[in-house]
């Protein structure tokens, strides 16, 4: 039964990783288009915070998509955590993969005198979930 749960989790992360990669690469194309067409609410100096945060959303989202793919492939290889630790690592990684880029996106959606919007408050929660997921997987590798 544990192998079946591992296979389901692996498939979930591979599927999520590919869709997230498509999403955040598309976001990158949109951001490049805004930049190349010199759209003012994106390129003006007063909107530097927005540009920076949205670039971070694109970069972190893309990286986390690749981390999900790596996690899924790690599980397919028969490595990684099992049981409750597998479930915890999976949920933490998925939560981080949503909260981190979303925090950057929402933080840049409304800026206040150069400061990010309240959406940036999602970031520490996402970072904590990512840390937990990586710690669980790293400890599982140590146990092998």
LOTORRO-375883 format. One record per atom (N, C-alpha, C): residue in one letter; atom name; z, x, y. Coordinates in steps of 0.2 Angstrom, whole numbers, plus 5000, padded with zeros to 4 digits. Atoms other than C-alpha are relative to their C-alpha. Example, Ala and Ser with C-alpha at 12.3 -4.5 7.8 and 13.67 -1.06 7.14 Angstrom:
! LOTORRO-375883
[A N [5000 5004 4994]];
[A CA [5039 5062 4978]];
[A C [5000 5004 5006]];
[S N [4999 4996 4994]];
[S CA [5036 5068 4995]];
[S C [5003 4996 5005]];
! end
This chain:
! LOTORRO-375883
[X N [5000 5004 4994]];
[X CA [5000 5000 5000]];
[X C [5000 5004 5006]];
[X N [4999 4996 4994]];
[X CA [5004 5014 5012]];
[X C [4993 5003 5002]];
[X N [5007 4997 4998]];
[X CA [4986 5021 5010]];
[X C [4996 4994 5003]];
[X N [5004 5005 4997]];
[X CA [4979 5004 5014]];
[X C [5002 4999 5008]];
[X N [4998 5001 4993]];
[X CA [4990 5003 5030]];
[X C [4997 5006 5004]];
[X N [5003 4994 4997]];
[X CA [4984 5021 5034]];
[X C [4992 4999 5002]];
[X N [5007 5001 4999]];
[X CA [4966 5016 5032]];
[X C [4998 4995 5006]];
[X N [5001 5006 4995]];
[X CA [4968 5000 5043]];
[X C [5001 5004 5007]];
[X N [4999 4997 4994]];
[X CA [4976 5011 5057]];
[X C [4995 5005 5002]];
[X N [5005 4995 4998]];
[X CA [4963 5024 5056]];
[X C [4994 4997 5002]];
[X N [5006 5004 4998]];
[X CA [4949 5011 5057]];
[X C [5001 4997 5007]];
[X N [4998 5003 4994]];
[X CA [4958 5003 5072]];
[X C [4999 5006 5006]];
[X N [5000 4995 4994]];
[X CA [4960 5020 5082]];
[X C [4993 5003 5001]];
[X N [5007 4998 4999]];
[X CA [4942 5025 5078]];
[X C [4996 4995 5004]];
[X N [5004 5006 4996]];
[X CA [4935 5008 5084]];
[X C [5002 5000 5007]];
[X N [4998 5000 4993]];
[X CA [4946 5008 5099]];
[X C [4998 5007 5004]];
[X N [5002 4994 4997]];
[X CA [4942 5026 5103]];
[X C [4992 5000 5002]];
[X N [5007 5001 4998]];
[X CA [4923 5023 5103]];
[X C [4999 4995 5006]];
[X N [5000 5004 4994]];
[X CA [4925 5008 5114]];
[X C [5003 5002 5006]];
[X N [4997 4997 4994]];
[X CA [4936 5016 5126]];
[X C [4996 5006 5003]];
[X N [5004 4995 4997]];
[X CA [4925 5031 5127]];
[X C [4994 4997 5004]];
[X N [5006 5004 4997]];
[X CA [4910 5019 5131]];
[X C [5002 4998 5007]];
[X N [4997 5003 4994]];
[X CA [4921 5010 5144]];
[X C [5001 5006 5006]];
[X N [4998 4995 4995]];
[X CA [4927 5026 5153]];
[X C [4994 5005 5002]];
[X N [5006 4997 4998]];
[X CA [4910 5035 5152]];
[X C [4996 4995 5005]];
[X N [5003 5005 4995]];
[X CA [4903 5019 5161]];
[X C [5003 5000 5006]];
[X N [4996 5000 4993]];
[X CA [4917 5020 5174]];
[X C [4998 5006 5003]];
[X N [5002 4994 4997]];
[X CA [4912 5038 5177]];
[X C [4993 4999 5003]];
[X N [5006 5001 4997]];
[X CA [4894 5033 5180]];
[X C [5000 4995 5006]];
[X N [4999 5004 4994]];
[X CA [4899 5019 5192]];
[X C [5003 5004 5006]];
[X N [4997 4995 4995]];
[X CA [4910 5032 5201]];
[X C [4995 5004 5003]];
[X N [5006 4995 4998]];
[X CA [4895 5044 5202]];
[X C [4995 4996 5005]];
[X N [5005 5004 4996]];
[X CA [4884 5030 5209]];
[X C [5003 4998 5007]];
[X N [4997 5002 4994]];
[X CA [4897 5025 5222]];
[X C [5000 5007 5005]];
[X N [5000 4994 4997]];
[X CA [4898 5043 5227]];
[X C [4993 5002 5003]];
[X N [5007 4998 4998]];
[X CA [4879 5046 5227]];
[X C [4997 4996 5006]];
[X N [5002 5004 4995]];
[X CA [4876 5031 5238]];
[X C [5004 4999 5006]];
[X N [4995 4999 4994]];
[X CA [4890 5036 5250]];
[X C [5003 4993 5002]];
[X N [4996 5006 4999]];
[X CA [4899 5019 5248]];
[X C [5006 5002 5004]];
[X N [4995 4998 4996]];
[X CA [4911 5020 5262]];
[X C [5007 4999 4998]];
[X N [4993 5001 5003]];
[X CA [4926 5012 5254]];
[X C [5002 5004 4994]];
[X N [4998 4995 5005]];
[X CA [4925 5025 5241]];
[X C [5000 5007 5002]];
[X N [5001 4993 4998]];
[X CA [4919 5041 5250]];
[X C [5003 5002 5007]];
[X N [4997 4998 4994]];
[X CA [4927 5040 5267]];
[X C [5006 5004 4999]];
[X N [4994 4996 5000]];
[X CA [4941 5052 5271]];
[X C [5006 4996 4999]];
[X N [4994 5004 5000]];
[X CA [4953 5038 5273]];
[X C [5001 4997 4993]];
[X N [4999 5003 5006]];
[X CA [4950 5033 5255]];
[X C [5000 5006 4994]];
[X N [5000 4994 5004]];
[X CA [4952 5050 5247]];
[X C [5005 4999 4994]];
[X N [4996 5001 5006]];
[X CA [4967 5044 5237]];
[X C [4997 4995 4995]];
[X N [5003 5004 5005]];
[X CA [4957 5030 5229]];
[X C [4995 5004 4996]];
[X N [5005 4996 5003]];
[X CA [4943 5042 5225]];
[X C [5004 5004 4994]];
[X N [4996 4996 5005]];
[X CA [4956 5054 5217]];
[X C [5003 4996 4994]];
[X N [4997 5003 5006]];
[X CA [4965 5041 5207]];
[X C [4995 4997 4995]];
[X N [5005 5002 5005]];
[X CA [4949 5033 5200]];
[X C [4997 5005 4996]];
[X N [5002 4994 5004]];
[X CA [4943 5050 5195]];
[X C [5005 5001 4995]];
[X N [4995 4999 5005]];
[X CA [4959 5052 5186]];
[X C [5000 4995 4995]];
[X N [5000 5006 5005]];
[X CA [4958 5035 5178]];
[X C [4994 5002 4995]];
[X N [5006 4999 5004]];
[X CA [4940 5040 5172]];
[X C [5002 5006 4995]];
[X N [4999 4994 5004]];
[X CA [4946 5057 5166]];
[X C [5005 4999 4994]];
[X N [4995 5001 5005]];
[X CA [4962 5052 5157]];
[X C [4998 4995 4995]];
[X N [5003 5005 5005]];
[X CA [4953 5037 5149]];
[X C [4996 5003 4995]];
[X N [5004 4996 5005]];
[X CA [4940 5048 5142]];
[X C [5004 5004 4995]];
[X N [4996 4996 5004]];
[X CA [4952 5060 5136]];
[X C [5004 4996 4994]];
[X N [4996 5004 5004]];
[X CA [4963 5047 5128]];
[X C [4996 4996 4995]];
[X N [5005 5003 5005]];
[X CA [4948 5039 5119]];
[X C [4999 5005 4995]];
[X N [5001 4995 5005]];
[X CA [4945 5056 5111]];
[X C [5006 5001 4996]];
[X N [4994 5000 5004]];
[X CA [4963 5057 5106]];
[X C [5001 4995 4995]];
[X N [5000 5006 5005]];
[X CA [4962 5040 5098]];
[X C [4995 5002 4994]];
[X N [5005 4999 5006]];
[X CA [4946 5046 5088]];
[X C [5004 5006 4996]];
[X N [4997 4995 5004]];
[X CA [4956 5062 5083]];
[X C [5005 4997 4996]];
[X N [4994 5003 5003]];
[X CA [4971 5052 5078]];
[X C [4997 4996 4994]];
[X N [5003 5004 5006]];
[X CA [4960 5040 5067]];
[X C [4997 5005 4995]];
[X N [5003 4995 5005]];
[X CA [4951 5055 5059]];
[X C [5006 5004 4996]];
[X N [4994 4997 5003]];
[X CA [4968 5063 5056]];
[X C [5003 4996 4994]];
[X N [4998 5004 5005]];
[X CA [4973 5048 5047]];
[X C [4996 4999 4994]];
[X N [5005 5000 5005]];
[X CA [4957 5047 5037]];
[X C [5001 5006 4995]];
[X N [4999 4994 5004]];
[X CA [4960 5065 5031]];
[X C [5006 5000 4996]];
[X N [4993 5001 5004]];
[X CA [4977 5059 5024]];
[X C [5005 5004 5003]];
[X N [4995 4997 4996]];
[X CA [4987 5068 5037]];
[X C [5003 4996 5005]];
[X N [4997 5004 4995]];
[X CA [4998 5062 5050]];
[X C [5006 4996 4997]];
[X N [4994 5004 5002]];
[X CA [5014 5050 5049]];
[X C [4998 4995 4996]];
[X N [5000 5005 5004]];
[X CA [5017 5037 5037]];
[X C [5005 4995 5001]];
[X N [4995 5005 4999]];
[X CA [5027 5021 5036]];
[X C [5001 4997 5007]];
[X N [4998 5002 4994]];
[X CA [5036 5016 5051]];
[X C [4998 5004 5006]];
[X N [5002 4995 4995]];
[X CA [5032 5032 5060]];
[X C [4993 4999 5002]];
[X N [5008 5001 4999]];
[X CA [5013 5028 5058]];
[X C [5000 4994 5005]];
[X N [5000 5006 4996]];
[X CA [5016 5011 5065]];
[X C [5002 5002 5008]];
[X N [4998 4998 4993]];
[X CA [5026 5018 5080]];
[X C [4995 5005 5004]];
[X N [5005 4996 4997]];
[X CA [5013 5032 5083]];
[X C [4994 4996 5003]];
[X N [5006 5004 4998]];
[X CA [4999 5020 5083]];
[X C [5001 4995 5006]];
[X N [4999 5005 4994]];
[X CA [5007 5007 5095]];
[X C [5001 5004 5006]];
[X N [4999 4996 4994]];
[X CA [5013 5021 5107]];
[X C [4993 5003 5002]];
[X N [5006 4997 4998]];
[X CA [4996 5029 5107]];
[X C [4995 4995 5003]];
[X N [5004 5006 4997]];
[X CA [4987 5012 5110]];
[X C [5003 4998 5007]];
[X N [4997 5002 4994]];
[X CA [4999 5008 5124]];
[X C [4999 5005 5005]];
[X N [5002 4994 4996]];
[X CA [4997 5025 5132]];
[X C [4993 5000 5002]];
[X N [5007 5000 4999]];
[X CA [4978 5023 5131]];
[X C [4998 4995 5005]];
[X N [5001 5005 4995]];
[X CA [4979 5007 5141]];
[X C [5004 5001 5007]];
[X N [4996 5000 4994]];
[X CA [4993 5010 5153]];
[X C [4999 5006 5005]];
[X N [5002 4994 4996]];
[X CA [4988 5028 5159]];
[X C [4994 4999 5005]];
[X N [5005 5001 4996]];
[X CA [4971 5024 5165]];
[X C [5000 4994 5005]];
[X N [4999 5007 4996]];
[X CA [4976 5006 5171]];
[X C [5004 5002 5006]];
[X N [4995 4998 4995]];
[X CA [4990 5014 5181]];
[X C [4996 5004 5006]];
[X N [5004 4996 4995]];
[X CA [4977 5026 5190]];
[X C [4995 4995 5003]];
[X N [5005 5004 4997]];
[X CA [4964 5012 5192]];
[X C [5004 4995 5005]];
[X N [4996 5005 4995]];
[X CA [4977 4999 5200]];
[X C [5003 5004 5005]];
[X N [4998 4996 4994]];
[X CA [4985 5013 5210]];
[X C [4995 5001 5005]];
[X N [5005 4999 4995]];
[X CA [4969 5016 5218]];
[X C [4997 4994 5003]];
[X N [5003 5006 4998]];
[X CA [4964 4998 5220]];
[X C [5002 4998 5007]];
[X N [4997 5001 4993]];
[X CA [4975 4996 5235]];
[X C [5004 5006 5002]];
[X N [4996 4994 4997]];
[X CA [4981 5011 5245]];
[X C [5003 4998 5006]];
[X N [4996 5002 4994]];
[X CA [4994 5011 5258]];
[X C [5001 5007 5004]];
[X N [5000 4994 4995]];
[X CA [4992 5025 5272]];
[X C [5000 5006 4995]];
[X N [5001 4994 5005]];
[X CA [4986 5037 5258]];
[X C [5005 5000 4994]];
[X N [4996 5000 5006]];
[X CA [4999 5032 5245]];
[X C [4997 4995 4995]];
[X N [5003 5005 5005]];
[X CA [4994 5023 5229]];
[X C [5004 4994 5000]];
[X N [4997 5007 5000]];
[X CA [4997 5005 5226]];
[X C [5005 5000 4994]];
[X N [4994 5001 5005]];
[X CA [5011 4998 5214]];
[X C [4998 5001 4993]];
[X N [5002 4999 5007]];
[X CA [5000 5000 5199]];
[X C [5001 5006 4997]];
[X N [4998 4993 5003]];
[X CA [5004 5018 5198]];
[X C [5006 5000 4996]];
[X N [4993 5000 5003]];
[X CA [5021 5013 5192]];
[X C [4999 4999 4992]];
[X N [5002 5000 5007]];
[X CA [5012 5010 5175]];
[X C [5000 5007 4997]];
[X N [5002 4993 5003]];
[X CA [5009 5029 5173]];
[X C [5006 5003 4997]];
[X N [4994 4997 5004]];
[X CA [5027 5035 5168]];
[X C [5001 4996 4994]];
[X N [4999 5003 5006]];
[X CA [5028 5022 5155]];
[X C [4994 5002 4995]];
[X N [5005 4997 5004]];
[X CA [5011 5027 5148]];
[X C [5001 5007 4998]];
[X N [4998 4993 5001]];
[X CA [5016 5045 5149]];
[X C [5005 5001 4994]];
[X N [4994 5000 5005]];
[X CA [5032 5041 5139]];
[X C [4997 4998 4993]];
[X N [5003 5002 5006]];
[X CA [5022 5032 5126]];
[X C [4995 5005 4997]];
[X N [5005 4995 5002]];
[X CA [5009 5046 5125]];
[X C [5005 5006 4997]];
[X N [4996 4995 5002]];
[X CA [5023 5059 5123]];
[X C [5003 4998 4993]];
[X N [4997 5002 5006]];
[X CA [5031 5049 5109]];
[X C [4995 5000 4994]];
[X N [5005 5000 5006]];
[X CA [5015 5047 5099]];
[X C [4998 5007 4998]];
[X N [5001 4993 5002]];
[X CA [5011 5065 5100]];
[X C [5006 5004 4997]];
[X N [4995 4997 5004]];
[X CA [5028 5070 5095]];
[X C [5001 4998 4993]];
[X N [5000 5002 5007]];
[X CA [5028 5059 5080]];
[X C [4995 5003 4996]];
[X N [5006 4997 5004]];
[X CA [5011 5066 5074]];
[X C [5002 5007 4999]];
[X N [4998 4992 5000]];
[X CA [5017 5084 5078]];
[X C [5005 5001 4994]];
[X N [4994 5000 5005]];
[X CA [5033 5081 5068]];
[X C [4997 4999 4993]];
[X N [5003 5001 5007]];
[X CA [5022 5074 5053]];
[X C [4996 5006 4998]];
[X N [5003 4994 5002]];
[X CA [5012 5089 5053]];
[X C [5004 5006 4998]];
[X N [4995 4995 5002]];
[X CA [5027 5100 5052]];
[X C [5003 4999 4993]];
[X N [4997 5001 5007]];
[X CA [5033 5091 5037]];
[X C [4995 5001 4994]];
[X N [5005 4999 5006]];
[X CA [5017 5094 5027]];
[X C [5000 5007 4997]];
! end
